[in-house]
Amino acid sequence: ISNHVVVASLIAVTIKDPVIVLPLAFLSHYALDVLPHYGYGGNGGYSESFKHKETFIMEGLDLVGIALLLFTIHFSVWVVAAAIILALLPDFEWPFRYIFYERKGLRPPNTITARFHQKIQWCERRWGAFVEVVFFVIIYFIFLHYNG
């Protein structure tokens, strides 16, 4: 979540035109999903991530980070918030799939979004967390430069 949030925020504070910012924020989700990142894609799919407490710890820290990030924004917080929501939108499907299907042993619908995610996320592994941390630090410092 954190990298999607900081990239969407960076797009918003640098471009500033909502007509351009919002679609770019949405598309940025897929651009980031191509990079190596944290997950269990090779070991059981998306439902596997929800079985590990480290996933919930990371997501909890992400929520704290998002709140802190929003307090530092000098540009329109509403445009940034909308960009963040659009950047996270493609992942809203995963908790739904887990709660209503996979947790109950049911097969979830094979949606276009799910198929596309599975094709582009070629390297979703636990060690991808290290890649995400380095990426976040770099993008966050760039964000601070443009938002300052």
N, C-alpha and C positions, 0 to 999 in steps of 0.2 A: 504493500500500500504506500509506504513512505516515498518510494521513488516516483510512483505515479503522481503523488501529491506535489512533490517538489518540482517536478518537470511541468506539470500543469500550472503551478504558481509562477514559475519562471516564464512560461509562455505568456501568461496574463500580464505580468509586470513589464515585460519587454515590448510586446506588441500593442497592448492596450485597446485594440479595436475588437469589441466583443464578436462582431461578425466573422472575424478571422480567428480570434482566440478560441472560441468554443468548439468549432470543428477540429482545429489543430489539437486541442486538449484531448478530445475523444480519440483521434487517430494516434496520438502519442502513446496511448495505452498499448496498442499493438506493436508499435516500434520498440517499446521497452520489453515487451514479452518475447521478442526475438533474442534478447540478450540472456546470457546465463543468469539465473536467479534462483532464490530459495523455493523449494518445493519437493514433492515426492513423485514427480511425473514418471520417473522410471521404476517406481516401486509401488504401484497400485493406484495411480491416478489421483484425482483431486480429493476424493474422499479420504485418502490416506493422510493428507495434511491435517484434517480435522480430528484425527485420532491422537495427535501429539500435542502435549501441553506447550512445547516450545512455539508452536504456531500461534496459540492464544497469547502467549507472552509477547511475541513479536507484534502481533496485531494490537495488543493493548498499548505497547510502547508507541506504535504508529499513531494511535488516537491522541495520545498526549502530545506527540510531535506535531500533529496537525493543528491542535489547539494553540500550541506555542507559535507555530508558523503564522497562523491567521492574526495573532496579536502583533506581529512584526510588520505587517503589510502596510505600506504607505499608499498604495493604489487602491481602487475600489474593491472592498472586501467582497462585495456581491458578485462581481465579475470573477474574482479569484475563486470564490466558493462554487460558482456555477462551473468553472473550468475543472475544479477538483472533482465535482460530482460526475461530470461527463468523462473525465479520465478514469474514474473508478467504475463507471457503469458496466463495462463489459464483464467485470468480475462479480457482479451482483447475482449472477446465475449460480455460482458454486455453492454458497451456503444453502440456497433453496434446494438444489439438487441433493445435497447431503442430508438436510433435515427431513425432506419429504419423500426421498426415494432411497438413497444409498444406506442411510442409517437403519432403515427398515428392511434392508436386503432386497429392495426393488431396483429394477433397472430404470434409470432416468431417461427421459426423452433424448434422442440423439439430435440435438438442435444444430442449426448452422453455426451458431456462436461456439458451441462446444467443439464441433469438428474443426473449425478454423483455429481456435486456441490450441487444440492438440497438435495441429500441423506446424504452427509457428513456434511453439514452445519446445524447441529441440533440446534444450539443456536446462531443465527444471530439476535441480538436485539440492540436497541439504547444503553442500559446500557452496552453492550459489549465494548464500547469505554473505559470504566474504566479498564477492563481486558487488553485491548490492550495497554493502557498507561503503566501499571505496567510491562507487558511482555516486551515492548519496552525498558524501562529503564534498566531492568535486562540484556537483550540481548545486548544492546548498551554498557553497562559497560564491559561485557565479550568481546565484539568486541574490545573495546579500549585496554583491556589487551593484546589480541593477536596481535593487529595491532600496538601497541606501540613500 
